[in-house]
Amino acid sequence: MPVDNGSPLKPYRSRSRRGCLTCRQHRLKCDEKSPRCGSCSRLERRCQWGLKASFHPSRVCQLSSSDSTILGEIELGRQHQNTLAFLDETEDIEREYIRPDEALVQHESNRDGPGDSSARGSEGHCPDVINEHHVHPLPPIPDLPIYTTRNNISLINIISGGGSLQNHDRTPPQEVLSWPINDHIKACLLSSYFQHTSRWCEVTNSLQPFSTLSSHLVLESQAFAAAAVALASVTATSRDAFSVLLTKDLYAFARQTLQCVKSEHCEGSLLAITILYIYCSALGRTNECQSTRDECAELLQANSPGNAGDSLWTACFWAFVRQDVWDAYFSGRPTLIPTETWKVIPPGVPRVPIQDTYSNLAIWITARIVNELSSQSADINEITLQNLWEELQAWVIERPISVRCIMEVEASGDSAFPTILFSNPSAVCGNIYYHTGCILLLETGKIPDKFSAMASPICHARRIAGISVTNNNQVAARHIPAAIEKIAILKHLREIEDLTGWKTTSYILELEKLWGLG
């Protein structure tokens, strides 16, 4: 190609600028057939077309006039097509964030607003709060972990004695706790909690007390918000080392916050300690789980209402005992809260969904079976076991339509277990506990066959495996005989951990050891 006379730097050799990029790269003659030239077709190479940017040392300082003309035309076309401009709004965005001193004034004004009971003491209380803030500055914010990009300051009231605010001459002291995450991550985790993770606590409560009915407590109770964020981090984050560290820090922050406000907000504290117990169970933290479980049981018993009508306490109670039944079974002990003191709502109570009532009834019967089997073999009462068996059979016969399966398909083809479809989580949970109770009683050998329409534990085990989505399969898995069914259960347990974050590795190892697969 002839060299442009306008170019100040003339190359000492000429080179074609025509043809596809592949031929030009390999210095081959191109027939310029589109979309694939002859050379690329013959050599089975990928044929690419377009402009090739050249960064030859001779072109570092100045482009040739022809190249400048081509680039100028391209740039002119871009200017007509794209009229967007960059605006620097950094300062405006930074001003929108509330500073620590502004957060304190806003928090105090919210506490002393018209709808707050503390505002009824006197009309001149708010100016005193603001003046006191200027006299006593905030304590310094502690250093945050390396992954934190911005502090989110939370103000926690430390109210002592439980007396009214009229008995205090001064405002209750404030403690400033900084979140270990920024507002954006906090918002994402709270969203994940309300949409997904809270369902772990609401398996047998269709009214959704841990999410829908308690959403306002995120603003009122910092302990509840911190526990919800910690639980959501189990599923919403990835499984790398950074996320594991973040999850641990969020749990530590939730525990610290709970200790600060335990006596201040009873509802928030009760929800928080229950959520943290589920958190420890999900991650398989045995030591932390034991202390949290004991603390949760103590708080539930200390705040037990006169009847079972307290919906929030009832929700926390059943979320706790549902998990404690499994912990009691695996450790060979009775449940922490004696079953004689459980407040079991009978079917037909208004404003309580009947599927929740029947599911909780199945949990109560299974808990009594676990407590009976936790005794020494010589102390186990055969009559008691047979009475519990009769209660289970009465439960499965009398259960309403909402607790029965709406479709059942026998195992075939790639499916190792039957497909059993229910319409709500309460029905799933209730039927799993029914079959689990049947297996535990049949294992004792004290249930005569004439009492049983399904006398084999294998029948119940296969139905549990068919129903289960997130439930522990170990009780049923011990009775699975076929190799394909064992593989399906191990695969199912791995999927539970991969999809939800609920740790099942210890159960997989125990089953592999039981089946001789380790």
Residue pairs with C-beta under 8 A, 6 or more apart in sequence:
1 14
1 15
1 16
1 17
2 14
3 10
3 11
3 14
4 64
4 65
4 66
6 64
6 65
6 66
7 64
7 65
7 66
8 62
9 58
9 59
9 62
9 64
11 58
16 24
17 24
18 30
18 32
19 28
19 29
19 30
19 32
19 37
20 30
20 32
20 37
20 40
20 47
20 48
20 49
21 48
21 49
21 50
21 52
22 37
22 39
22 40
22 45
22 46
22 47
22 48
23 29
23 30
23 37
23 39
23 40
24 30
24 52
28 39
29 39
30 37
30 38
30 39
31 37
31 38
31 39
34 49
35 47
35 49
36 47
37 47
39 45
40 46
40 47
41 47
59 67
63 71
97 150
98 106
98 153
100 138
100 141
100 153
100 176
101 133
101 138
103 153
103 155
104 133
104 138
104 155
104 174
105 130
105 133
107 155
107 174
108 126
108 129
108 130
108 133
108 171
109 126
110 116
111 118
111 157
112 118
112 119
112 125
112 126
112 129
113 119
117 165
118 125
118 165
119 125
121 164
121 165
121 166
128 171
129 171
132 170
132 171
138 176
139 176
141 151
141 153
141 176
141 178
142 178
144 151
144 178
144 180
145 180
145 245
145 249
147 242
147 245
147 246
148 180
148 181
148 182
149 182
150 182
150 183
151 178
151 179
151 182
152 178
152 179
152 181
152 182
152 183
152 186
153 176
153 177
153 178
153 179
154 176
154 177
154 178
154 179
154 222
154 257
155 174
155 175
155 176
156 174
156 175
156 176
156 177
156 222
156 257
156 260
156 261
156 264
157 172
157 174
157 261
157 264
158 172
158 173
158 174
158 175
158 260
158 261
158 264
159 172
159 263
159 264
160 172
160 263
162 263
165 172
175 260
177 222
177 253
177 256
177 257
177 260
179 186
179 226
179 253
180 246
180 249
180 250
180 253
181 189
181 229
181 246
181 250
186 229
188 236
189 228
189 229
189 232
189 233
189 236
189 250
190 218
190 225
190 228
190 229
190 232
192 232
192 235
192 236
193 211
193 228
193 229
193 231
193 232
194 211
194 215
194 228
196 232
196 235
196 236
197 228
197 231
197 232
197 234
197 235
197 236
198 208
198 210
198 211
198 228
198 231
199 211
199 425
200 231
200 278
200 282
200 470
200 502
201 210
201 274
201 275
201 278
201 315
201 319
202 208
202 209
202 210
202 211
202 315
202 319
202 425
203 319
203 322
203 359
203 425
203 426
203 428
203 429
204 318
204 322
204 356
204 359
204 360
204 363
204 425
204 426
204 429
204 430
205 314
205 315
205 318
205 319
205 356
205 426
206 353
206 355
206 356
206 424
206 425
206 426
207 213
207 311
207 315
207 353
207 356
209 311
209 312
209 315
210 271
210 275
210 315
210 319
213 311
213 312
214 224
214 267
214 271
214 312
217 224
217 225
217 265
217 267
217 268
217 271
218 224
218 225
218 228
220 265
220 268
221 261
221 265
221 267
221 268
221 269
221 271
221 272
222 257
222 261
222 268
223 254
223 257
223 258
223 260
223 261
223 262
223 265
223 268
223 269
223 271
223 272
224 265
224 267
224 268
224 269
224 271
224 272
224 275
226 250
226 253
226 254
226 257
226 258
226 272
227 254
227 258
227 271
227 272
227 273
227 275
227 276
227 279
228 275
229 250
229 254
230 247
230 250
230 251
230 253
230 254
230 275
230 276
230 279
231 275
231 276
231 278
231 279
231 282
233 243
233 246
233 247
233 250
234 247
234 279
234 282
234 283
234 500
234 501
234 502
235 500
235 501
237 243
237 246
237 247
239 501
247 283
251 276
251 279
251 288
254 272
254 276
255 276
257 272
258 269
258 272
258 273
258 276
261 268
261 269
262 269
263 269
266 303
267 312
269 299
270 299
270 300
270 303
270 312
270 313
270 316
271 312
271 316
273 292
273 295
273 296
273 299
274 296
274 316
274 319
274 320
276 292
276 296
277 289
277 292
277 293
277 296
277 320
277 323
278 319
278 323
280 288
280 289
280 292
280 293
281 289
281 323
281 327
282 500
282 501
282 502
282 503
283 501
283 503
284 503
284 505
284 506
289 327
293 320
293 324
293 327
293 336
294 336
296 316
296 320
297 320
297 324
297 336
297 337
300 313
300 316
300 317
300 320
300 337
301 337
301 341
303 313
304 313
304 343
305 313
307 343
308 314
308 343
308 344
308 345
314 343
314 345
317 342
317 343
318 360
318 363
320 337
321 335
321 337
321 342
321 363
321 367
322 363
322 429
324 335
324 336
324 337
325 335
325 363
325 366
325 367
325 370
326 472
328 334
328 335
328 336
328 367
328 370
328 371
328 374
329 370
329 440
329 475
332 374
333 374
334 370
334 371
334 374
335 367
335 370
335 371
338 371
339 364
339 367
339 368
339 371
342 364
342 367
344 360
344 361
344 364
345 352
345 357
345 360
346 357
347 354
347 357
347 358
347 361
347 400
348 354
348 357
349 357
353 402
353 426
354 400
354 402
354 403
355 400
355 402
355 403
355 424
355 426
355 427
355 430
356 426
358 395
358 399
358 400
358 403
358 426
358 430
359 403
359 426
359 427
359 429
359 430
359 433
360 430
361 395
361 430
362 392
362 395
362 429
362 430
362 431
362 433
362 434
362 437
363 429
363 430
363 433
365 388
365 391
365 392
365 395
365 433
365 437
366 433
366 434
366 436
366 437
366 440
368 388
369 385
369 388
369 437
369 440
369 441
370 440
372 380
372 381
372 384
372 385
372 388
373 380
373 440
373 444
380 444
380 446
382 446
385 441
385 444
385 446
385 447
386 446
386 447
386 451
388 437
388 441
389 438
389 441
389 447
389 451
389 452
390 451
392 434
392 437
392 438
392 441
393 451
393 453
395 434
396 434
399 430
402 423
402 424
402 426
402 427
403 426
403 427
403 430
403 431
404 427
405 420
405 421
405 422
405 427
405 431
406 421
406 422
406 423
407 419
407 420
407 421
408 418
408 419
408 420
408 421
409 415
409 418
409 419
410 418
411 417
411 418
411 419
411 462
411 466
416 465
416 482
416 484
416 485
416 487
416 488
417 462
417 465
417 466
417 485
417 488
418 462
418 463
418 466
419 466
420 431
420 463
420 466
420 467
422 428
422 431
422 467
428 467
428 469
429 471
431 463
431 467
432 464
432 467
432 468
432 471
435 460
435 461
435 463
435 464
435 467
435 476
436 460
436 464
436 475
436 476
438 454
438 457
438 460
439 457
439 460
439 461
439 464
439 475
439 476
439 479
440 475
441 447
442 452
442 455
442 456
442 457
442 460
443 457
447 455
449 455
454 460
457 479
458 479
458 480
458 481
460 476
460 479
461 475
461 476
461 477
461 478
461 479
461 480
462 476
462 480
462 485
464 471
464 473
464 475
464 476
465 473
465 476
465 477
465 480
465 485
465 488
465 489
465 492
468 476
468 492
469 496
470 496
470 500
470 502
472 507
473 489
473 492
473 493
473 507
474 507
474 510
474 511
477 486
477 489
477 511
477 514
478 514
480 486
480 489
486 511
486 515
486 517
489 511
490 508
490 511
490 512
490 517
493 504
493 507
493 508
493 511
494 504
494 508
496 502
496 504
497 503
497 504
497 505
509 518
511 517
512 518
